[in-house]
Amino acid sequence: MDQEALRRSLADGRVTYFSRSRADYWRKGDTSGHTQHLTRVDVDCDGDVLLMQVHQVGAACHLGTRSCFDSVV
């Protein structure tokens, strides 16, 4: 996430991402309706990692599951 994506996320309350492959910003749910509403943002002690908590509406993963982290190693 870059500064502009963070600014947009904080401004409208929906998480904005930057796609390097498309070189453009996007919000989860703009086409699918599976939106992510920002509820909290934490920053680590070095100031180089963000942890965003969201209220997820619908699936978060493109496979239709609630999370992309469903597999255990």
Secondary structure, DSSP 8 states (H G I E B T S, - for coil): --HHHHHHHHHHSB-EEEETTTTEEEETTTTTS--EEEEEEEE-TTS--EEEEEEE-S-SSTTSSS-S-----
